[in-house]
Amino acid sequence: MQAVEVGVLAMLWTVTIWRAPSAFRTPKQRALWLSFAALAVAITLRVPAVMHSLDDWFHVNSLSTLIKHWAGIVAAGAVVEFVAAISRPDHHRGFRPRHYTALATMGLLAVLFQFVPREHEVDDFFLEHAGSSWATAYYSAFLSYLGFAMAASARLYWTSVRHATSRFLRFGLRLMAIGSTSGALYATTRVLYLLGRLLGVTPDTTDALADTLTDLLKYLSISLILIGSSVPALGVACRTIRDWRRLRSLQPLWRDLTTSTPEIVLKGTLLRGPRLRLHRCVIEIRDAGLALAPYTSDAIREAAFRTADAAGYDHQSSPAAEALRLRAAREAKATGLPPVAEVPEAGAQGLQDSDFDAEVDRLLQLARVYHSPMADEFVARQADSEV
């Protein structure tokens, strides 16, 4: 169990530090960061050296337990705040009933804490006071709030899963929903066990086993919420890597086309970020295709269709014929041949993000054919026929 606790604590502090910059930039992320930071403080206060040092400093036995539970309430409330913000973006800011409930619970814990017998310092508050009426009241107040908060979070997360458009976001929300459900189950199980001990239904010999099993539920809940909150960021990282790779694959085609049509290259500072640069690359390739279209005759278009068909490409669904026409047009302009039709106005319009990935895939196929030996042979044949 100690290894599990150390692992979860390491993950909590890692994620807390990692998310700190975004917490200051994005209000929605602030609540999630606060939840992880409060949880990190709460789990740190379970470390015996930290726990006893704090209690000795203030000369109050088990004060670290009260602070730990306060931090737990802050963490649970922040989780609810985060999921409410993403599932109901138009919710009103400011103090709401759930905030007052959290503050009232913290105040109630402070009052009940005074009545719990604490004659000496203990290593495990739960094991030491299981069966005590005041300790049961204290724990029930804390766990009731925690259980309701986790249940509310789980319900909101499951609702958000249905509306998530990204595959990574759906998976992350699903993990967080399962984690919140585990948190609610942890709180419910502990309350029922404490009530059973108070009423004499459960023997005291099972305290250690109950503590271990419920702690496993707690750490499972924390781990799933941690991992689930990081999955969307992983999705963004994967998309960034994919966009870089696709951009690099399209750059040879872009360079070849813009060398012949430098006028279509967008002016201004180079956009940052692979997604924006990929957008710019796609737009300029499309504009270059429009600018080169007048350099292709009807005879070359028909020859491109026949060559693509002969090579096994379906010219209606494959960009192979377009790649051959584009290559021939580029060579025609490079050799100084005049256009055979009016040059259309460049400017790729209507490129929507919904079909952007499909357009990039089409251009990647086009680029492969454009630089293929088949395209070399096609251009050579066209040059021979014009001689």
N, C-alpha and C positions, 0 to 999 in steps of 0.2 A: 504493500500500500504506500509506503514511503517513496518508492521509486515512481509510482503513478503521480503522487502529489508533487514531487520535484519536477517531473516532466510537464505537468499541467502548469505549474508555476512559471517554468521557463518559457512555455508558449505564451502565457499571459503577458509577461513583461516584454517579450519580443514583439508581440502584436501591438502592445500599448505604445512602445517606442516607435515602431514602424508607422503606426497610424497617427502619431502626434501632429505631423505637418498638415495632413488633410483635415484634422479636427479644427484647426484654426482657419482653414480656407473655406470649408463647407459646413454650414450649420447642421445639415442632416447627419453628417458623419461625427459631429461633436458628441451627440448622445451615445452613439455606439462606442466611441473612444472612452467616454466617461464610464460606461459600463465595464469595459475591459480594465481600465485603470483602477476602479473601485474593487473589482474582483481580484486584481493582482495584489492590492493592499490587504484584502480580506484573507487570501490564502497565505500571504507572507506572515500575517499575524498568527498563523497556525504553527509557524516554525518555533520550537521551544525557546531558542535563544532570544529571538525577537520578542516573543510573548512575555517572557519573564523579565527581560530588560525594561519593557514598557511598564509592566506592573510595578516593578521595583522603583522605577523613576518617579511614578506618581504615588507610590505607597498605597495602592488600591489593589487588593487581590482580584484577579480575573477581569480587570478593566479592559484588557486586550480583547476579551470575548465580546463585551458590549460594543467596542469600536468595530470589531470584525463584523458583527451583525448589522451595525449601522451602515458599514460599507456594502454589505450584502443587499440591504434595502435600496441604497443608492444605485447599485448595479442593476437590480431587478427593475426599478423604476425607469432607469435610463434605457433598458432594452425595450420596455413598453413604449417609451417616447420615440425611440428610433423606428420601431415597426409601425407605429401610428403615423409617423411622418412619411414613410414610404408608401403606406397603403391608403392614407388619406392626406394627400399633399395640401388640401385646402383647409386643414384643421387650424383652429385659432391658436395663436401663441399666447404665452402668459400662463399664469397659474390656473390649473384646472382641478376638478375634484380628485383625480388620481394623485396630484402633487400634494394636496392637503392630506390625503389618506396616508401617503408615505411619511410625511412629517408627523402626523398623529401617531403612527406606529412607532416611529423612532422615540417620540416622547413617552409612549406607553412602556417601551422597553427600558428606558431610563428609570422609570418609576418602579417597575417590577424587579429590576436588577437590585434595587436597594433591599428587597425583602428576601432575596435568595441567600441562604446561609453561605458565607464565604470566610470561614474562620482561618483558612490557610490557602496558600497558592496550590493550584492543581495543574496537571499537564493536560487533562481532557475534561472540559467542563461538562460535556454530555454524559460521559461514563460516571463521573463523580456525583452528579445530581439527578440521574434518572430515577424516577419514583418520587421525587420531592414535589410537593404541591405548587410551591412558588416557582420552582424551576420549570415545571410543566406549563404553568401559566405563561411564563416568560417565553419559553420555546414555542408554545402554541401561537402567541401573538406574532412572533417573527416568521414562523413557518406558514401561518395562514396568509400573511401578506405575500410572502414569496410564492406560495402555491397559486394564489389568485393572479399575481402578476405574470407568472410563467404560463398559466392557462390562457390568459388574455393574449399574451404574445403568440402562443401557439395558434390560437384561432385566427389572429391577424396574419400570421405568416402563411398559414394554409390558404387564406383568401388571396394573398398576394401571389402565391404560386400560380394560380389560375390566370392571372393577368400579366405575368412576366413574359416578355417576348424573346429574351436571350436564353439559350440553352444553359449557359453557365449560371445565369441569374436564377433560373428555375431550380437548378440543382442545389445552389447555395441556399436559397430560401427553404427548400425542402429539408436540408440538413438542419437549418436553424429551427424549423418547425418541430422536427423530431427532438432536437436538443431541448427546446422549451417544454415539450411534452414530458421529457425525462425529468426536467427540473420540477414540474408540477407533481410528477409521481414521487420524486424524492421527498418533497415537502409533505405530501399526503401520507406517505409511508412512515415518516418520522413522527408526525403528529399522532397517528394511530398507535404506533409502538409506545410512545410516551404515555398516552392515555391508558393503554393496556398495563403498563408498569404501575401507573398511579392507582389503578383499580385492582391491582394484584392478579390480573389475568395472565400476564407474561412474567416468567421467572427472571430474576436478575442475572442468572447464568448466561442469558442470551444477549446481554448488553453489548459485549465486544463484537459478536457476530452481526448484530443489527447495525452497529456503528460502521462496520466495514462494508456491509452490503449497501447501506444507504449512501455512504461516501462514494462508492463506485458509481451509483446513479448520478450523484452530484458531479463527479468528474467527467462522466460520460456526457452529461448535459453541457458542461462548460466546453469540453473538447469539440462537440458537434457545432455549437454556436460559433466557436473560434474558427473552425475549419470552414463552416458555411459562410461566414462573413468574408473569408478570404478567397473563396472560389470565384466570385465575379471579377476580382482583381486579377486572378489567374487567367480568366477568359480574356480580359483586356490585354494582358501580356502576350497570350497566344495569338490574338488578332494582330497585335503590333508586329510580332515576329513574322507572321504570315504576310502582312502588308509589305514589310521590308523585302522579303524573298520575292514577292510578286513584282515589286518595284524594280528590283535588280534584274529580274527576268525580262521586263519590258524595256529597260533602258537601251539595249542595243537597237531595238526597233525604233524607239524614240529618237536616238541620235542619228540613225540613218535617214529618217524622214525629215527631221528638222534641219538637217544639213542642206536638204534641197528646198525647204520652205522655212527659212529662218524668220520670215515675217509673222508666222503664226505663234511664235514663242511668246508666252505671256510676259509682260514687263513687270518689274517690281521685285521686291525681296523674295528670295526663295522661301517657300512656306516650310514651317517646322512641322515635325511629326510625320511618320510614314503614311498615315491615312490621307492627310492633306496633300502630300507630295504625290501620292498615287493618284488622287483625284486630278491633280494638275497634269500628270503624265498622260492619263487617259484622255483628258480633254484635248491636249495638244496633239496626240496621235490621231484622234478623230478629226480635228481641224486640218491636220496635214493630209489626211485622206480626202477631205473635201477639196483642198487646194490642188491636189494632184489628179483628181477625177477628170478634169478636162483633157489631160494628156493621154487618155485611154480611148481608143476608137471602138466602135461596135464590133469590128472584126477581132480585136484583141479580147474583148469581153467574151465573145463566143468561144474563142480558143481557150480562154481560162476555164470556162465551164466544161468544155470537152476534156481538158487535161485533168481537172479535178475529178470528173466522173471516171475517167480511165484509171486513175490512181485509187479508186475506191471511196472517194469522198462524196457525200451527198451534198451537192452545192446549195440545197435549200436550207440545210441545217448546219452545215460546216462552213467556216470562213475561209476554206482553202482557196476557192475561186477568187474571193476578194483579195487574199494575200498575193495571188499571182498577178491580178490586175494592178494592185498597188505597187508591186515590185517593177512591173513593166512601165508603169507611169513614172515612177521615180527615175528609172534608167533613161526614159525618153526625155524628161526635163533635164537630167544631168548632161545629156549629150547635146542639148541646145535645140531640140525639136520644138516647134511651136505648139500651143494647145489646139485641139481640134474642136473645142466647144468653149462656151463662156465660163469663166472662173467663178464659182459660187462664192458667196461671202462666208468666210470662216467664222466659227463661233459655235461650239457644241452647246446646244441648249437642251433643256429637258432631261438632263442626266440626274435621275432620282436615286437616292441612297438605297431604296428598296430593291432596285435592279442593278445596282452598281457592281456587286460581286459577280453577277452573271455577265456583265459587260467586260469585266476584267478577265474572266475565264475565256470569253470569246477572243479577246485580244491576245491572250497567251497562246491559244491555238493558232491564231493568225500569225503570230511571231514565229512559231515553230515552222510553219510552212514557208513563210517569207524568207527564212534563212536556210531552207533545205536545198539539197541538190536538185530536187524537182523544179524549184523556182529558178535556179541557175540555168538549167536546161531550157526552161520555158523562155527566159529572157534571151538566151542565145538563139533560139529558133526564131523569135520575133525579129531579132536584129538581122538574121540571115535572110528572112523573107522580105525585109525592106531594102536590102542591097540590090 
